[in-house]
Amino acid sequence: MADLDLTCQDSYSYWTDEKIRFADLDRVGHVNNAAFAIYSESGRVDFLEEIYPGCTAGSGIGWVIAKLTISYLAAAYYPGQVRIGNVVRRIGTSSVVIEQGLFCNDKCFSTIENILVWADTENEKSVPLPDDLREKLGLYVK
């Protein structure tokens, strides 16, 4: 896996925009650390549903998140917009690594690594990625 500068907007192959809400703030007026995970989820779900509709429905076979690693790089403030960059970094047999950057006013304030597993949610077991999903994810690999 080649190194990417996740703080650079050019590193991302899919974008989602989200509004910073007043409710996202902590006591001192910064975007609360918990909101970073919500922005990540918004970008991740938008991306996955765009390329494979229905895959995040939560029943049957679909994505489950196995690991979420958030790096907090700077503060973000209300009011504002968050641009959520998504890039596929690795496709495994039954998993994918998606990395994200959160940007406000063209400044990266967080990078995030998501490890997702394609799973049979009723039996709680991973299953191999379908070939058509693997192909669609492959279009976003860097």
N, C-alpha and C positions, 0 to 999 in steps of 0.2 A: 504494500500500500504506500504510494508516494505521499510525501508530506504535502499538506495544504495549509496555507495560512488562513485559519478559520475566522480571523478578524478582518479579512478582506472580502468585500462583497462579490468579487469576481470568482470566488471559490464555490459559489452555490449555483445549482442548476434548476431550482424551483423556489418560488417566493409566495409567501402569504402575508397579508397585512392585517394588523390587529390594532384596535384603539386602546390606549392606556386609559383605564377607568379610575375615577377617584377612589373607588373601593380597593384598588390594587396597592394603595399607598400604606406605608408604615407610619408610626407616630411622628417621625421627623420629616415626612414628605417625600421620601424615596419610594420607588417601586419596591414593594415587599418581596423578599426572597421567594416566598411561596408562589407569587405571580409568575416568576420565571418559568416554573414547571407548567403553569397553565398556558403561557404563551407557547412553550414547546409543544404541548399537547395540541393546541390549535393548529400550529404549523404542520405537525406530523400527521394528524388526522386529515387535514385538508389535502395534503400531498398524497397520502395513501388512498383516499377515496377518489381523488382525481384519476389516478392510474388504474385502480381496481375497485370499482364501486361495490359497496356492501361489505368490504373486508374488515370493517371495524364495528360491525353490528353487535358483537358481543355474545353471539350464540352460534353453535355449529362450528365451522372451521374458519379461522381468521387470526388476526394478530393479537398477541398478548405482549406486554412489555416486560422484559426480563431485567433490564438495568437502565437507570437514568443517571448520568453523571453531569452535574452542572458546575461550570466554572464561572464565578462571579468576577467580572473584570472592571466594572464601573457602575456608577449610579445612573438610574434613569428616573425621569420626573414626569409628573402630570402638569399640564395636558401634553399629549403627544401621540405619536403613532409608533408602533413597533413593526419593523419589517423582519420577517422570520425567514431566513435562508435555510434550505434543506439540500443535502447532497448525500447520495448513497456512497458509502465507502467500501463496503464488503458485502457480498452475497454468499451465504453459506448454503448448506443442504436444506436446513429448515429455519434459517435465521437471516437477518439483515442488520447491518450497522448503518444508521443514519446519523449524520452529524449536522448540527444546526448552529447558526449564528443569529443573535438577537441584536438588531440595530435600531437606534433612535437618532434622528438627525445625522445620518451617515456614520455614526460612531457605534462600534461594536461594544455592547455592554455585557455580553455573556456568550459563551460557547457551550454547546451541550452535545453529549454523545448518548444516543438511544440504541439499545440492543433489543430487537424485537424477534419474537419466535412465532412461526406459523404453527398453529396448534388446533387440535380437536378439543374445543373448550368443554365438551360434555365429559370426555374421558381424561381430560387434563394431561394430554400427551402431545409432544411435538410431532408434526408430520412434514414430509418433504414439500418444498415449495412447488406449486404447479409450474410447468414449463412456460405458460403464457405470462404468469406473474413474474417469473425470473427474467423473461425477456423485457417486460415493461420496466422493471427496476433497473435493468442493465442500461437503459437509455439515460439514466441519471447518475451513473457511476463516474467519479473523478478520482 
